Amino acid sequence: MTLADFWFIVIAALWTGYFVLEGFDFGVGILLPVIGRNDAERRTLINAIGPVWDGNEVWLLTAGGATFAAFPLWYATLFSGFYLALLLILLALIVRGVAFEFRGKVDEPRWRARWDAAITAGSAVPALLWGVAFANIVRGVPVNAAGTFTGNLLTLLNPYALLAGVATLSLFALHGGIFLSLKTAGDLRARARTAALRTAIAAIPAAAAFLLLTQVAHGKPWTDALAAAAAAALLAGVALARRAREGWAFASLAATLLLTVATLFGDLYPDVLPSTTNRAFSLTVANASSAHYTLVVMTWVALIFTPVVLAYQGWTYWVFRKRLTPADFPVSSAGAVIVPGRGTSGPGRGTSGPGDPPRTAAR
């Protein structure tokens, strides 16, 4: 194995971490108006991901940075060819992050309703477009001899890619519903489980069809096994959710996403971006990678800092592991959020955001 091969695996692992962790964040945002019937419940749902959502996005930043450093030609062609799609994703993520912080700045129902809609849209758009993007990477796009993308946005909106978008959108919603059933109690827990099971009605056929088409067109014997394992994990996760075994169901959905990403990167290798113009123009692990010295330096940096980042993120999830209910975020008669031990918070009085600890209200 060369260092270029090693970094291809590292990038695959980073995308896997992003989809597994940010996937349930997206799912919570997508299901926010479905599960949360009033402001107290929606505030509880947002606080379920409040301490972790921004940390989960670090996986995306690291994956993009690693691609830029390890495979600059892949990065350049991908980000220029997929520019409009990636710009839409970026704008959606910006709107979503702003909405988390701004929804509690004004104590007015219509203000919060608008930001809640922004959270839902900012979660659904990336969930859909990431599937479209990765399907096109595996399928291949028009690339000329100079490594330049020669298609347009409509080139990316082919039936196979749109099916992948529906699959990721529904899988993330299912993942988010199961996460909320694991993180909440009472009526919210029951409602989240119901929403997850209803979402599974779309997620199972969409994911199965996408995996089947992918393996028929691009599969290898060993990735066929990964795809079959991903389908089995999905069915197991839904069955466990029906039995209210939320912890095991969440693990099964995480395994589904992990195995699916592994399948896609396995089908892609040794290419990093196949060319539908001429196979000889495809970008590969070998011809798109950086110089050996660059990869050596990157490897040492990764070996030193990755364990620290993983330990910190694991500690964060452990600290904020308790279940939440609307009672954790009581509201006074004046409409201000009562922060336990600190009185009330309102406009101009230190309102808090979703990143605060579960016992601290996010308005």
Secondary structure, 3 states (H helix, E strand, C coil): CCHHHHHHHHHHHHHHHHHHHHHHHHHHHHHHHHHCCCHHHHHHHHHHHCCCHHHHCHHHHHHHHHHHHHCHHHHHHHHHHCHHHHHHHHHHHHHHHHHHHHCCCCCCHHHHHHHHHHHHHHHHHHHHHHHHHHHHHHHCECECCCCCECCCHHHHCCHHHHHHHHHHHHHHHHHHHHHHHHHECCHHHHHHHHHHHHHHHHHHHHHHHHHHHHHHHHCCHHHHHHHHHHHHHHHHHHHHHHCCCHHHHHHHHHHHHHHHHHHHHHHHCCEEECECCCHHHCEECCCCCCCHHHHHHHHHHHHHHHHHHHHHHHHHHHHCCCCECHHHCCECCCCCEEECCCEEECCCCCCCCCCCCCCCCCC
